[in-house]
């Protein structure tokens, strides 16, 4: 079998295939994103895309187009496999295990405490000034959206995700935490990964910042429910500073004043590390870190680093806003 595979790869000219440019029109149908609990790259097949008859004809109407699709699909898988091998090389031992859910991270934390503290009073002293940040389920929603789940289906996940967050907060408080920050959900409708995936010609779907309204409405829905859960936690633990970090407003404020903050006005929603023909320079099949994906010369002029994360300059400005307008005040009024 191995000999046959090697022969096929040679005849198919895999290395040459990797250099071919098939455009980015097919990425809506099949794309790689993230990893499974076992650490394997995940391939998403969006069969609903074939409901668009024009797209179906454009992709499969003749033998040449079918061959193009097959080559594109093989290129996608090959790129993902090679990128995965790079991630799992001996030089990257620190990311061998990608099973890093909130529950797993709490296990790591507890294990660390056992090595750090001899007894509970010792932990209480050492953690007196520690600041805990509990993330809020972003990947749960990301994977759901990119599996083409409806907005209503994703909204039904919110209560379960928030339950996981509140349980984590309860656990760190039981371990002597006295200051906990719980970030809200970003305005995902402003991010290149979502803007490119859900791009539409209907201008009514966008707001004044060219962000997708419905996706930001979901983010607001999630954040409203999260803040209600935080209020209940504050009532239960009056001696603990539990603060909501308003990531949503922090990023929106940055985008509103992007030009005056030093960002290039016409490149605010373009990735710095990315490649694509679309206006966001984001391609799910050729993400930052893949071979041949370029990096912009001046990252401080961009808000988005790779379509999913911000640049260091953007994070720095957001952190300043959060500390000044939100976190420090929230902690000081409750301690």
N, C-alpha and C positions, 0 to 999 in steps of 0.2 A: 504493500500500500504506500509506503514512504517513497519507494522508487517511482511509482506511478505519479505521486504528487509532485515530486521533483521534476519529472519529465513534463508534466502538464504546465508547471510554473515556467519552465524554460520555453516551451512552445508558445505559451500565452504571452510571454515577454512581460512579466509582472513589473519589473523595475522600470521599463519604459511606460507601462500603463500608469504608474504613479505620477508621471510627469504630465499626463494629458489633462486638459482643462475641459470639463463637461458642463461648466456653468454651475449655477446654484438653484436652478428651477426644480430639481428633483428632491432637494433636501426636505421639502414639506412632507414627502411621502415616507422616506426612510432616513433615520439619522441615529447617530450614536450619542448618548449623553449619560454621564455618570457611571456608577458601578453598583453591582448587586451586593448583597450582604457578604457574599463570599469573595468580593473584590474583583469580579469579572466585569468587563465593559458591557453595557446594556445597549442593545439594538432595538429601536422603536420602529414598528411598521404601521404607518397611518393609513389603513385601508380605506378610511372614509374619504381620502383625497380623490379616489376614483369615481366618486359621485359627480365630480365635475367632468362632464363629457368631453369638453374641449381639452382638458388636461390629459384625459385617458387617450384621446386620439393623438395628441401631441407626443405621448410617450410610447404607445404600442401599435400605431396604425399600420406600420410596415416593418419589414425585416431589419432595415437599417436602424430604425428607432429602437426596436427591441434589442438589437446588438449594443446600441449605445447605452441603454438602460443596464444591460447585463454587465458591461465593462465598468460603468459608474458604480454599480453595486459592489463589484469585486474590489474596485479601488477603495471604496469606503471601508470595507471590512479589512483590507490589507493595511490601510493607514491606521485603523484603530488597533489592530494587532501589534503593529510595530510601535505605536505609541505606548501601548500597554506594556510591551517588553521593556521600553525605556523606563517606565515607571517602576517596574519590578526588578530592575537591575540591582546588583550588589551595591551600587553607589547610592541607592535610594532606599536603604533598609528601613528608614523611618516611616515610609508609607506603604510597607508591605501589607498591613492590615487596614482595610478601609471600612470595617464594620464598626462605625463610630457613632451610633445613635446616642441620644441623650441618656438612655438607660445604661449603655456601655460606658459612656464617659463618667457617669456617677460611680460606676464600679471602679474605674481607675482612680477617681478622687478618694473614695473610701480606702482603697488599698494604699494610696499615698499617705493618708492620714494615719494609718496604722504604723507606718514607718516613721512618721513625723512626731506623733504624740504618744507619750507613755500611758497617759490616762486622760479622761474627759476634761478635767480642770486644766491640764496642760494645753489641750486643743483650744479651749475657751480663751486662754491667754494669747496664744499664737495667732488666733483668727480674729482677735478683737478689732483690728483695723483693716482686715482683708475685705476686698470688694469682689463680690461674685457677680458674674454676668451669665444669665441663663438665656440661651438663644431660643427662638420662637417658631420652630417648625417650617422654616422657609423651604427646605428641600422636600418636605412632605407635599407641599402644594406645588412646587416646581414639577416634580415627577408626575403628579396628577394632571396638571395642565398639558404637559407634553405627551401624555398618553391619550390626549384628546377627550378627556372627561369634560362634561358640561360644567358651566359655572355653578349650577344648582348642585351637582354632585360634589364639587369641591367645597362648596359652602357647608355641606353636610358633614365634612371632615373636621370642621373648625372646633366643635365641642370636644372631640376626642383628642385633637392636638393640644388644645388648651389644658385639658385634664392632665396630659403628660407633662406640660410645663409646670402646672401648679404642684404636681406630685414631686417634681424635681426640686422646686423651691422649698417645699416642706422638708425634703430630705436634707438639703444643705443647712436649713435652719436648725434641724435636729442635731446637726454636726457642729453647732455653735456659730453659724454665720449670723452676723448682725447688720450687714449691708448688702442688699441684693438689687441688682439692676436687671430689668427684664425689657429687652428691646422690642419695639413694635415691628411690624412688617413694612418693608420698603414699598414705595409706590412702583410696583413692578411694571405698570403700564408705561413707565418712562425709561425702562431698561432695554438696551439693544437686543438682547436675547428674545424678549417678548415682542418688541416692536417689529423685528424681522419675521418672527414666526406667525404673528397675527396681523401682518400688514394688510391694509385695505385701501381701496380708492375712495371710500366713503369718508369725506372730511368731517362729517358730523360725529364720527367715532373718536375724534381726537379733541383734546382740550387746547387751551391757549399756549401750553408748553409743548404741544405736539406729543402728548402722552395719550395712551389708549384709555378712554374713560371707564369702560366696563371693568378692566383689570384693576384700575385704581379704586373703583367702587368696591371690588372684592377685598382689596387690601384694607380699606376703611372698615368694612364689615368685620374682618378678622381683628383689627386693632380695637374696635369698639367692644367686642366680646372679651378680648384680652384685658382691657382696662377694667371691665366689670369684675373679672376674676381677680385682678390685682387689688381692687378695693376690698374684696372679701378677705383676701390674704392679709391686708393691712389691719382689718378689724380683728382677725384672729391672732395677729402677732404685733401688738401695739408697740413693743419695745424693739422691734426690728425695722430698719429703714428699707422698705420695699418700693422701688421707684420704677416707673414706666419711662423708658427712653424712647422719645418720639423720633425714630428713624425716618418715618414718613415725612414729617414736616422739615426735618433737617435736610433731606435731599431735595425736596420741593423748593425750599428757600435758596439752596445753592443753585438750582437750575434757573430760578427766577432772576438771580443776580449774577449769572455766570460770567458775563462780559466784564463787569466791574471787579470780579474776583480773579481775573487773569486768564480765564478760559477763552479759547478761540470761538467766537460767536457762531460761525457756521459749521463747527465740528463738535458741538456740545454732546450730541448723541451718537457720535462715531466712536468705535473702539480704537484704542491705541495699538493693541496687539490683536490683529485680525485681518482677514482678507475676504472680500466679497464684492460683487458688482452692485449690491444694494447700497442705499444711502447710509446704512449703519456700519458698514464694513464688518459685518458679522455673518459667519457661515458655520452652521452646526456641524458640518462634516470636515471643516478645516479650522478648528478652534486654536486659540493661543497655545503654543507648545508643540504643535505639529510641525513637521519638517516643511520649510518654505513659507511659513506664516510670518510676515514682517512685523516689526515694531516701529511705531512712529518715532521721529527724532526728538520731539518735545512732549513727553508724557504730561507735564504740568499744564499743557494747553487743553487736555482732554479730561472729561469727567469719568468716562468708562475706560477701564483698563482692558478687559477682555470680553465685554458684553454682559458679564455676570457680576464682576467685582469692579470697584472704583479704583482710580489711580491713587497713589499715595497723597498727592496734593488734594484731591477731593476728600479723601478720608480725613486728612488733617483739618480741613476747613469744617467738615461735618462734626468732628470731635470737639472742636472749639465751640461750635454753636450748641452742641448737646451739653457740654460742661457748663457753659455760661447761662443758657436759657432754660435748662432742664435738670440735669443730673445733680449738680452741686446743691442747688436750691432744694431739690426734692429730698436729698439725704440730710441736709442741715436742719430742715424743718421737722424731721421725724426722729432725729437722734437725741 
